[in-house]
């Protein structure tokens, strides 16, 4: 269970860095307040579609572990591409194509890990375990932006490459967990 909790923390931490530094990155490309609003509205729409349609339909077919790994893969690719945008290897307009990859990945990871947490806990521990998961997510949403802004001062790519590395390490933790079907067969 501690592996799942750490995966929750680390993936949320990486995503929180991204959320808090995105508008600072877009200012490097001359995005106005209106363009940032449109970008964030677009991200919100994609996130809603990702969770409401894609994840909801795919999760029962693929299972939590596979869905989380798909999300980790998408987030790692997306964060790496945002890092390349920060280095100005990719243009700022590329964010409109990259961000859906990141947010669909996050919309796959979050409910999958929450479900894995719920399944890992006994019925009398579920509330406590899910509460611990939420507390760790909240802590990650405090610490992630703090580190993200500090790193962004060093390089506009650094928070995103670190985010990719963190998400990838979260994926390595998820790989260590048994799949839902395998766990039921062995138990």
N, CA, C and O of each residue as an XYZ file, in Angstrom:
748
protein
N       0.817     -1.193      0.000
C       0.000      0.000      0.000
C       0.865      1.263      0.000
O       0.502      2.270     -0.608
N       2.005      1.203      0.681
C       2.882      2.378      0.731
C       3.420      2.713     -0.656
O       3.687      3.879     -0.948
N       3.581      1.706     -1.513
C       4.035      1.962     -2.884
C       2.987      2.782     -3.628
O       3.324      3.732     -4.336
N       1.732      2.419     -3.471
C       0.654      3.155     -4.136
C       0.595      4.583     -3.605
O       0.455      5.528     -4.380
N       0.701      4.744     -2.295
C       0.669      6.087     -1.702
C       1.818      6.947     -2.226
O       1.625      8.126     -2.521
N       3.005      6.364     -2.344
C       4.138      7.124     -2.862
C       3.922      7.466     -4.334
O       4.283      8.557     -4.775
N       3.334      6.538     -5.102
C       3.027      6.809     -6.512
C       2.019      7.949     -6.629
O       2.140      8.793     -7.517
N       1.027      7.980     -5.740
C       0.059      9.082     -5.716
C       0.786     10.402     -5.477
O       0.556     11.380     -6.188
N       1.664     10.428     -4.476
C       2.394     11.654     -4.144
C       3.258     12.115     -5.315
O       3.221     13.283     -5.701
N       4.021     11.207     -5.866
C       5.014     11.586     -6.868
C       4.366     12.029     -8.185
O       4.851     12.962     -8.826
N       3.273     11.368     -8.595
C       2.610     11.783     -9.828
C       1.893     13.114     -9.641
O       1.889     13.944    -10.550
N       1.293     13.327     -8.490
C       0.631     14.605     -8.220
C       1.657     15.725     -8.108
O       1.414     16.834     -8.585
N       2.798     15.452     -7.487
C       3.878     16.430     -7.357
C       4.336     16.891     -8.739
O       4.455     18.091     -8.991
N       4.590     15.939     -9.630
C       5.022     16.284    -10.984
C       3.979     17.105    -11.717
O       4.314     18.075    -12.397
N       2.707     16.720    -11.584
C       1.641     17.453    -12.261
C       1.464     18.842    -11.662
O       1.197     19.795    -12.394
N       1.607     18.974    -10.358
C       1.451     20.276     -9.701
C       2.544     21.247    -10.146
O       2.291     22.445    -10.268
N       3.752     20.744    -10.388
C       4.823     21.594    -10.936
C       4.393     22.169    -12.277
O       4.566     23.357    -12.550
N       3.835     21.304    -13.099
C       3.373     21.696    -14.430
C       2.280     22.760    -14.343
O       2.349     23.789    -15.016
N       1.275     22.505    -13.513
C       0.153     23.444    -13.388
C       0.616     24.835    -12.973
O       0.136     25.844    -13.491
N       1.547     24.874    -12.040
C       1.949     26.160    -11.466
C       2.925     26.929    -12.339
O       3.073     28.138    -12.162
N       3.584     26.278    -13.263
C       4.591     26.968    -14.069
C       4.154     27.204    -15.510
O       4.837     27.908    -16.254
N       3.032     26.631    -15.912
C       2.623     26.730    -17.313
C       2.453     28.172    -17.775
O       2.965     28.540    -18.832
N       1.749     28.991    -17.009
C       1.541     30.378    -17.451
C       2.849     31.167    -17.451
O       3.001     32.111    -18.227
N       3.791     30.790    -16.589
C       5.108     31.434    -16.612
C       5.872     31.025    -17.869
O       6.585     31.838    -18.458
N       5.723     29.772    -18.277
C       6.356     29.319    -19.513
C       5.733     30.011    -20.721
O       6.446     30.462    -21.617
N       4.412     30.094    -20.746
C       3.759     30.697    -21.910
C       4.094     32.179    -22.043
O       4.059     32.721    -23.148
N       4.417     32.836    -20.941
C       4.820     34.250    -21.035
C       6.118     34.387    -21.826
O       6.366     35.426    -22.437
N       6.947     33.345    -21.818
C       8.174     33.333    -22.629
C       7.848     33.389    -24.123
O       8.675     33.815    -24.929
N       6.656     32.962    -24.481
C       6.237     32.951    -25.881
C       5.276     34.096    -26.193
O       4.680     34.137    -27.270
N       5.130     35.016    -25.258
C       4.294     36.190    -25.486
C       2.802     35.950    -25.348
O       2.006     36.741    -25.853
N       2.403     34.878    -24.678
C       0.979     34.632    -24.478
C       0.402     35.729    -23.588
O       0.972     36.067    -22.550
N      -0.715     36.271    -24.001
C      -1.415     37.277    -23.197
C      -2.288     36.571    -22.161
O      -2.401     35.346    -22.156
N      -2.892     37.355    -21.299
C      -3.829     36.802    -20.313
C      -4.966     36.072    -21.018
O      -5.400     35.011    -20.568
N      -5.449     36.636    -22.122
C      -6.541     36.009    -22.867
C      -6.108     34.663    -23.464
O      -6.870     33.697    -23.426
N      -4.887     34.598    -24.016
C      -4.400     33.344    -24.580
C      -4.221     32.293    -23.488
O      -4.521     31.117    -23.692
N      -3.730     32.726    -22.332
C      -3.592     31.787    -21.215
C      -4.952     31.280    -20.766
O      -5.108     30.095    -20.470
N      -5.940     32.174    -20.714
C      -7.291     31.755    -20.358
C      -7.788     30.692    -21.334
O      -8.311     29.656    -20.921
N      -7.623     30.954    -22.626
C      -8.069     29.990    -23.633
C      -7.322     28.661    -23.508
O      -7.910     27.592    -23.670
N      -6.034     28.741    -23.221
C      -5.236     27.524    -23.065
C      -5.717     26.706    -21.868
O      -5.870     25.488    -21.965
N      -5.953     27.377    -20.743
C      -6.428     26.665    -19.553
C      -7.854     26.139    -19.742
O      -8.183     25.061    -19.247
N      -8.697     26.883    -20.447
C     -10.049     26.395    -20.734
C      -9.978     25.151    -21.617
O     -10.716     24.187    -21.412
N      -9.097     25.187    -22.584
C      -8.871     24.038    -23.468
C      -8.395     22.830    -22.667
O      -8.886     21.718    -22.865
N      -7.449     23.044    -21.771
C      -6.945     21.968    -20.910
C      -8.086     21.395    -20.067
O      -8.209     20.177    -19.935
N      -8.915     22.265    -19.499
C     -10.050     21.808    -18.698
C     -11.034     20.986    -19.508
O     -11.553     19.979    -19.028
N     -11.289     21.412    -20.733
C     -12.195     20.672    -21.610
C     -11.624     19.291    -21.935
O     -12.331     18.287    -21.862
N     -10.348     19.252    -22.290
C      -9.702     17.970    -22.601
C      -9.700     17.056    -21.375
O      -9.932     15.853    -21.498
N      -9.440     17.619    -20.200
C      -9.444     16.834    -18.962
C     -10.829     16.247    -18.701
O     -10.952     15.085    -18.313
N     -11.861     17.042    -18.913
C     -13.237     16.559    -18.717
C     -13.566     15.428    -19.680
O     -14.153     14.420    -19.288
N     -13.189     15.599    -20.930
C     -13.436     14.559    -21.927
C     -12.617     13.315    -21.594
O     -13.108     12.190    -21.688
N     -11.365     13.533    -21.204
C     -10.489     12.410    -20.863
C     -11.051     11.576    -19.731
O     -11.114     10.351    -19.830
N     -11.463     12.237    -18.648
C     -11.998     11.486    -17.503
C     -13.413     11.006    -17.755
O     -13.761      9.874    -17.419
N     -14.230     11.864    -18.345
C     -15.639     11.523    -18.506
C     -15.916     10.471    -19.556
O     -16.815      9.647    -19.390
N     -15.155     10.489    -20.631
C     -15.421      9.543    -21.715
C     -14.372      8.441    -21.816
O     -14.692      7.255    -21.732
N     -13.136      8.840    -21.993
C     -12.087      7.845    -22.249
C     -11.813      6.953    -21.049
O     -11.945      5.732    -21.133
N     -11.436      7.558    -19.943
C     -11.030      6.774    -18.774
C     -12.202      5.954    -18.247
O     -12.043      4.780    -17.910
N     -13.353      6.560    -18.178
C     -14.524      5.853    -17.653
C     -14.834      4.589    -18.456
O     -15.263      3.580    -17.898
N     -14.612      4.656    -19.768
C     -14.902      3.488    -20.611
C     -13.754      2.487    -20.655
O     -13.977      1.279    -20.735
N     -12.529      2.993    -20.604
C     -11.372      2.102    -20.741
C     -10.959      1.427    -19.439
O     -10.447      0.308    -19.459
N     -11.175      2.091    -18.315
C     -10.729      1.553    -17.028
C     -11.284      0.156    -16.738
O     -10.519     -0.717    -16.328
N     -12.583     -0.091    -16.934
C     -13.090     -1.445    -16.664
C     -12.477     -2.513    -17.587
O     -12.333     -3.669    -17.190
N     -12.123     -2.125    -18.803
C     -11.546     -3.082    -19.758
C     -10.072     -3.355    -19.490
O      -9.611     -4.493    -19.584
N      -9.341     -2.297    -19.155
C      -7.886     -2.424    -19.025
C      -7.426     -2.722    -17.607
O      -6.365     -3.316    -17.411
N      -8.201     -2.323    -16.632
C      -7.790     -2.467    -15.237
C      -6.972     -1.264    -14.787
O      -6.431     -0.517    -15.602
N      -6.897     -1.096    -13.484
C      -6.265      0.084    -12.902
C      -4.777      0.167    -13.209
O      -4.271      1.231    -13.565
N      -4.086     -0.940    -13.073
C      -2.631     -0.919    -13.251
C      -2.265     -0.519    -14.677
O      -1.431      0.362    -14.884
N      -2.890     -1.166    -15.658
C      -2.586     -0.832    -17.054
C      -2.985      0.598    -17.387
O      -2.269      1.303    -18.097
N      -4.124      1.016    -16.872
C      -4.585      2.378    -17.139
C      -3.616      3.389    -16.533
O      -3.301      4.401    -17.160
N      -3.146      3.121    -15.328
C      -2.177      4.017    -14.691
C      -0.880      4.063    -15.492
O      -0.285      5.130    -15.644
N      -0.439      2.925    -16.003
C       0.797      2.891    -16.791
C       0.643      3.632    -18.118
O       1.581      4.283    -18.578
N      -0.520      3.536    -18.727
C      -0.785      4.315    -19.944
C      -0.718      5.803    -19.613
O      -0.111      6.583    -20.346
N      -1.343      6.187    -18.506
C      -1.314      7.589    -18.090
C       0.092      8.082    -17.811
O       0.457      9.189    -18.206
N       0.879      7.264    -17.130
C       2.274      7.624    -16.833
C       3.062      7.806    -18.127
O       3.847      8.744    -18.258
N       2.848      6.910    -19.073
C       3.546      7.011    -20.359
C       3.185      8.312    -21.065
O       4.064      9.026    -21.547
N       1.899      8.619    -21.126
C       1.460      9.856    -21.775
C       2.024     11.087    -21.071
O       2.491     12.021    -21.723
N       1.981     11.086    -19.745
C       2.494     12.239    -18.996
C       3.998     12.402    -19.186
O       4.481     13.525    -19.333
N       4.737     11.308    -19.184
C       6.188     11.382    -19.359
C       6.535     11.947    -20.734
O       7.400     12.814    -20.855
N       5.863     11.455    -21.760
C       6.086     11.976    -23.115
C       5.717     13.453    -23.169
O       6.480     14.271    -23.683
N       4.549     13.790    -22.638
C       4.087     15.178    -22.667
C       5.009     16.124    -21.927
O       5.349     17.188    -22.444
N       5.422     15.752    -20.721
C       6.329     16.615    -19.959
C       7.660     16.788    -20.683
O       8.227     17.881    -20.680
N       8.162     15.729    -21.298
C       9.419     15.832    -22.044
C       9.269     16.797    -23.218
O      10.167     17.592    -23.495
N       8.136     16.723    -23.901
C       7.890     17.641    -25.016
C       7.732     19.084    -24.536
O       8.183     20.012    -25.206
N       7.096     19.278    -23.384
C       7.008     20.632    -22.827
C       8.408     21.132    -22.487
O       8.712     22.307    -22.691
N       9.261     20.252    -21.972
C      10.650     20.621    -21.707
C      11.347     21.090    -22.975
O      12.104     22.061    -22.949
N      11.095     20.402    -24.087
C      11.674     20.825    -25.368
C      11.107     22.168    -25.813
O      11.796     22.956    -26.462
N       9.862     22.424    -25.465
C       9.275     23.735    -25.737
C       9.974     24.792    -24.894
O      10.272     25.883    -25.381
N      10.235     24.469    -23.625
C      10.951     25.393    -22.747
C      12.348     25.714    -23.247
O      12.849     26.819    -23.041
N      12.978     24.747    -23.906
C      14.302     24.977    -24.502
C      14.197     25.687    -25.852
O      15.206     26.024    -26.471
N      12.964     25.908    -26.295
C      12.652     26.550    -27.578
C      13.077     25.696    -28.768
O      13.311     26.206    -29.864
N      13.173     24.394    -28.532
C      13.389     23.452    -29.628
C      12.063     23.259    -30.364
O      12.033     23.092    -31.583
N      10.978     23.284    -29.608
C       9.627     23.257    -30.171
C       9.000     24.632    -29.976
O       9.299     25.304    -28.989
N       8.137     25.066    -30.894
C       7.506     26.388    -30.749
C       6.451     26.396    -29.645
O       5.927     25.349    -29.263
N       6.151     27.578    -29.146
C       5.154     27.736    -28.092
C       3.777     27.231    -28.487
O       3.026     26.758    -27.634
N       3.435     27.323    -29.761
C       2.125     26.834    -30.213
C       2.021     25.311    -30.118
O       0.920     24.762    -30.152
N       3.153     24.632    -30.001
C       3.129     23.170    -29.851
C       2.416     22.758    -28.569
O       1.929     21.634    -28.457
N       2.357     23.672    -27.603
C       1.679     23.359    -26.337
C       0.224     22.951    -26.561
O      -0.314     22.137    -25.811
N      -0.407     23.507    -27.578
C      -1.803     23.183    -27.860
C      -1.970     21.710    -28.253
O      -3.054     21.145    -28.108
N      -0.908     21.102    -28.743
C      -0.943     19.686    -29.118
C      -0.374     18.792    -28.017
O      -0.755     17.629    -27.889
N       0.537     19.347    -27.231
C       1.202     18.576    -26.178
C       0.325     18.453    -24.930
O       0.257     17.385    -24.322
N      -0.334     19.527    -24.553
C      -1.097     19.536    -23.296
C      -2.192     18.473    -23.235
O      -2.398     17.896    -22.167
N      -2.908     18.183    -24.331
C      -3.883     17.087    -24.237
C      -3.246     15.752    -23.859
O      -3.862     14.948    -23.160
N      -2.027     15.515    -24.313
C      -1.328     14.277    -23.971
C      -1.112     14.213    -22.461
O      -1.344     13.180    -21.832
N      -0.661     15.335    -21.886
C      -0.387     15.390    -20.446
C      -1.666     15.212    -19.637
O      -1.710     14.396    -18.716
N      -2.706     15.969    -19.974
C      -3.904     15.934    -19.126
C      -4.703     14.644    -19.292
O      -5.342     14.194    -18.340
N      -4.680     14.049    -20.469
C      -5.334     12.743    -20.604
C      -4.557     11.708    -19.794
O      -5.144     10.819    -19.178
N      -3.238     11.833    -19.804
C      -2.422     10.949    -18.967
C      -2.759     11.097    -17.498
O      -2.924     10.105    -16.790
N      -2.862     12.341    -17.038
C      -3.184     12.577    -15.628
C      -4.589     12.087    -15.297
O      -4.833     11.566    -14.209
N      -5.510     12.257    -16.243
C      -6.878     11.793    -15.989
C      -6.950     10.268    -15.951
O      -7.907      9.711    -15.413
N      -5.957      9.590    -16.510
C      -5.898      8.127    -16.419
C      -5.219      7.678    -15.129
O      -5.632      6.691    -14.520
N      -4.186      8.393    -14.713
C      -3.411      8.001    -13.531
C      -4.213      8.184    -12.244
O      -4.283      7.272    -11.421
N      -4.811      9.343    -12.070
C      -5.432      9.693    -10.793
C      -6.524      8.714    -10.350
O      -6.421      8.165     -9.253
N      -7.566      8.472    -11.156
C      -8.592      7.533    -10.678
C      -8.073      6.100    -10.560
O      -8.549      5.331     -9.725
N      -7.107      5.747    -11.389
C      -6.548      4.392    -11.316
C      -5.840      4.170     -9.989
O      -6.042      3.148     -9.334
N      -5.006      5.134     -9.590
C      -4.296      4.996     -8.316
C      -5.261      5.047     -7.134
O      -5.079      4.321     -6.156
N      -6.286      5.899     -7.213
C      -7.276      5.958     -6.131
C      -8.007      4.625     -5.998
O      -8.261      4.157     -4.888
N      -8.339      4.022     -7.125
C      -9.010      2.725     -7.093
C      -8.083      1.645     -6.533
O      -8.512      0.787     -5.762
N      -6.811      1.696     -6.926
C      -5.844      0.726     -6.405
C      -5.689      0.872     -4.896
O      -5.569     -0.120     -4.177
N      -5.694      2.115     -4.423
C      -5.620      2.359     -2.973
C      -6.820      1.755     -2.268
O      -6.684      1.072     -1.253
N      -7.988      2.013     -2.816
C      -9.216      1.505     -2.216
C      -9.212     -0.022     -2.161
O      -9.616     -0.612     -1.159
N      -8.756     -0.657     -3.237
C      -8.732     -2.118     -3.291
C      -7.673     -2.718     -2.372
O      -7.838     -3.830     -1.871
N      -6.587     -1.983     -2.150
C      -5.498     -2.499     -1.311
C      -5.848     -2.463      0.174
O      -5.280     -3.212      0.968
N      -6.775     -1.597      0.542
C      -7.131     -1.441      1.959
C      -8.272     -2.382      2.330
O      -9.147     -2.675      1.516
N      -8.243     -2.844      3.560
C      -9.376     -3.621      4.060
C     -10.553     -2.665      4.236
O     -10.369     -1.448      4.277
N     -11.746     -3.211      4.339
C     -12.936     -2.360      4.412
C     -12.905     -1.406      5.600
O     -13.409     -0.287      5.502
N     -12.327     -1.822      6.711
C     -12.285     -0.935      7.876
C     -11.150      0.094      7.792
O     -11.105      1.025      8.597
N     -10.232     -0.062      6.827
C      -9.130      0.893      6.662
C      -9.329      1.837      5.481
O      -8.567      2.792      5.329
N     -10.332      1.593      4.644
C     -10.469      2.357      3.408
C     -10.531      3.858      3.630
O      -9.849      4.607      2.931
N     -11.314      4.308      4.565
C     -11.428      5.746      4.821
C     -10.095      6.354      5.210
O      -9.719      7.418      4.718
N      -9.395      5.684      6.083
C      -8.091      6.164      6.537
C      -7.073      6.184      5.402
O      -6.320      7.146      5.248
N      -7.059      5.120      4.615
C      -6.093      5.020      3.515
C      -6.391      6.059      2.437
O      -5.479      6.729      1.953
N      -7.653      6.196      2.060
C      -8.011      7.195      1.053
C      -7.753      8.607      1.573
O      -7.345      9.483      0.811
N      -7.987      8.831      2.856
C      -7.671     10.126      3.466
C      -6.180     10.419      3.441
O      -5.767     11.553      3.197
N      -5.376      9.395      3.693
C      -3.920      9.554      3.616
C      -3.506      9.886      2.186
O      -2.644     10.736      1.963
N      -4.118      9.216      1.228
C      -3.838      9.508     -0.180
C      -4.174     10.944     -0.534
O      -3.409     11.611     -1.231
N      -5.327     11.427     -0.054
C      -5.715     12.817     -0.307
C      -4.764     13.790      0.376
O      -4.435     14.835     -0.186
N      -4.323     13.459      1.575
C      -3.367     14.314      2.289
C      -2.046     14.400      1.533
O      -1.461     15.476      1.413
N      -1.581     13.266      1.027
C      -0.342     13.265      0.252
C      -0.501     14.052     -1.047
O       0.423     14.745     -1.473
N      -1.671     13.945     -1.677
C      -1.938     14.746     -2.876
C      -1.912     16.232     -2.548
O      -1.358     17.028     -3.307
N      -2.503     16.605     -1.431
C      -2.505     18.013     -1.016
C      -1.093     18.506     -0.742
O      -0.731     19.612     -1.144
N      -0.301     17.697     -0.063
C       1.090     18.062      0.201
C       1.863     18.221     -1.111
O       2.658     19.149     -1.259
N       1.629     17.320     -2.051
C       2.291     17.408     -3.355
C       1.877     18.674     -4.095
O       2.681     19.267     -4.813
N       0.620     19.090     -3.923
C       0.138     20.312     -4.580
C       0.678     21.579     -3.917
O       0.588     22.664     -4.491
N       1.228     21.452     -2.732
C       1.909     22.577     -2.071
C       3.383     22.596     -2.470
O       3.913     23.635     -2.863
N       4.037     21.446     -2.365
C       5.478     21.378     -2.609
C       5.836     21.418     -4.096
O       6.863     21.986     -4.468
N       5.008     20.826     -4.940
C       5.280     20.807     -6.381
C       5.422     22.195     -6.975
O       6.416     22.467     -7.647
N       4.457     23.089     -6.750
C       4.591     24.446     -7.281
C       5.795     25.195     -6.718
O       6.455     25.947     -7.436
N       6.076     24.992     -5.447
C       7.227     25.656     -4.836
C       8.513     25.278     -5.572
O       9.288     26.150     -5.965
N       8.731     23.989     -5.756
C       9.929     23.544     -6.458
C       9.874     23.923     -7.938
O      10.888     24.303     -8.522
N       8.694     23.819     -8.538
C       8.557     24.145     -9.957
C       8.978     25.564    -10.277
O       9.691     25.797    -11.253
N       8.546     26.512     -9.467
C       8.896     27.919     -9.701
C      10.389     28.147     -9.477
O      11.021     28.896    -10.221
N      10.950     27.510     -8.465
C      12.396     27.631     -8.216
C      13.177     27.085     -9.416
O      14.137     27.709     -9.870
N      12.769     25.933     -9.924
C      13.456     25.328    -11.066
C      13.286     26.153    -12.331
O      14.208     26.258    -13.139
N      12.103     26.740    -12.502
C      11.840     27.541    -13.697
C      12.770     28.749    -13.766
O      13.116     29.205    -14.856
N      13.171     29.266    -12.617
C      14.123     30.385    -12.598
C      15.483     29.962    -13.145
O      16.217     30.782    -13.696
N      15.816     28.686    -12.992
C      17.084     28.162    -13.508
C      17.004     27.906    -15.012
O      17.924     28.230    -15.762
N      15.893     27.321    -15.432
C      15.698     26.966    -16.839
C      14.209     26.760    -17.078
O      13.519     26.158    -16.255
N      13.715     27.260    -18.206
C      12.294     27.092    -18.508
C      11.947     25.642    -18.847
O      10.770     25.305    -18.982
N      12.939     24.797    -18.985
C      12.694     23.382    -19.282
C      12.795     22.494    -18.049
O      12.220     21.406    -18.018
N      13.514     22.945    -17.044
C      13.853     22.097    -15.900
C      12.647     21.517    -15.149
O      12.663     20.327    -14.835
N      11.602     22.304    -14.847
C      10.475     21.699    -14.110
C       9.810     20.554    -14.878
O       9.300     19.606    -14.280
N       9.821     20.654    -16.193
C       9.128     19.658    -17.009
C       9.966     18.394    -17.177
O       9.428     17.287    -17.178
N      11.273     18.556    -17.317
C      12.127     17.369    -17.380
C      12.151     16.658    -16.027
O      12.135     15.429    -15.972
N      12.190     17.426    -14.935
C      12.112     16.800    -13.614
C      10.748     16.134    -13.431
O      10.657     15.029    -12.898
N       9.690     16.813    -13.876
C       8.352     16.222    -13.808
C       8.284     14.909    -14.562
O       7.686     13.947    -14.080
N       8.899     14.856    -15.755
C       8.925     13.615    -16.539
C       9.656     12.516    -15.767
O       9.213     11.368    -15.739
N      10.774     12.876    -15.143
C      11.537     11.886    -14.367
C      10.737     11.400    -13.158
O      10.749     10.211    -12.841
N      10.046     12.316    -12.487
C       9.229     11.926    -11.336
C       8.088     11.010    -11.755
O       7.834      9.984    -11.124
N       7.411     11.389    -12.817
C       6.294     10.579    -13.305
C       6.798      9.198    -13.724
O       6.156      8.185    -13.446
N       7.939      9.166    -14.387
C       8.518      7.891    -14.799
C       8.857      7.023    -13.590
O       8.654      5.809    -13.619
N       9.368      7.636    -12.537
C       9.649      6.854    -11.323
C       8.348      6.376    -10.676
O       8.303      5.292    -10.094
N       7.293      7.184    -10.778
C       5.976      6.723    -10.326
C       5.517      5.514    -11.129
O       4.915      4.588    -10.586
N       5.808      5.531    -12.428
C       5.487      4.387    -13.280
C       6.258      3.143    -12.883
O       5.726      2.034    -12.921
N       7.520      3.332    -12.500
C       8.326      2.192    -12.037
C       7.713      1.585    -10.779
O       7.721      0.367    -10.603
N       7.182      2.439     -9.907
C       6.509      1.932     -8.705
C       5.254      1.151     -9.076
O       4.974      0.097     -8.504
N       4.505      1.675    -10.033
C       3.278      1.002    -10.464
C       3.606     -0.363    -11.071
O       2.865     -1.327    -10.878
N       4.715     -0.438    -11.800
C       5.129     -1.722    -12.380
C       5.401     -2.772    -11.310
O       5.248     -3.968    -11.557
N       5.800     -2.331    -10.130
C       6.085     -3.263     -9.030
C       4.814     -3.820     -8.396
O       4.868     -4.791     -7.642
N       3.680     -3.212     -8.698
C       2.417     -3.655     -8.106
C       1.816     -4.765     -8.962
O       1.917     -4.728    -10.189
N       1.198     -5.738     -8.329
C       0.543     -6.780     -9.121
C      -0.692     -6.216     -9.812
O      -1.355     -5.317     -9.294
N      -0.988     -6.759    -10.991
C      -2.211     -6.378    -11.687
C      -3.420     -6.893    -10.937
O      -3.308     -7.818    -10.132
N      -4.570     -6.304    -11.192
C      -5.790     -6.692    -10.479
C      -6.115     -8.163    -10.692
O      -6.419     -8.875     -9.734
N      -6.055     -8.624    -11.928
C      -6.393    -10.031    -12.190
C      -5.372    -10.966    -11.554
O      -5.734    -11.997    -10.986
N      -4.093    -10.604    -11.651
C      -3.039    -11.449    -11.072
C      -3.182    -11.530     -9.558
O      -2.976    -12.591     -8.968
N      -3.533    -10.418     -8.932
C      -3.677    -10.399     -7.475
C      -4.840    -11.288     -7.041
O      -4.742    -11.976     -6.026
N      -5.940    -11.284     -7.795
C      -7.088    -12.102     -7.423
C      -6.809    -13.589     -7.641
O      -7.274    -14.428     -6.870
N      -6.052    -13.914     -8.691
C      -5.758    -15.314     -8.961
C      -4.817    -15.901     -7.926
O      -4.963    -17.057     -7.530
N      -3.843    -15.095     -7.483
C      -2.874    -15.621     -6.520
C      -3.422    -15.639     -5.105
O      -2.892    -16.352     -4.253
N      -4.482    -14.863     -4.832
C      -5.020    -14.767     -3.477
C      -6.057    -15.758     -3.263
O      -6.629    -15.828     -2.174
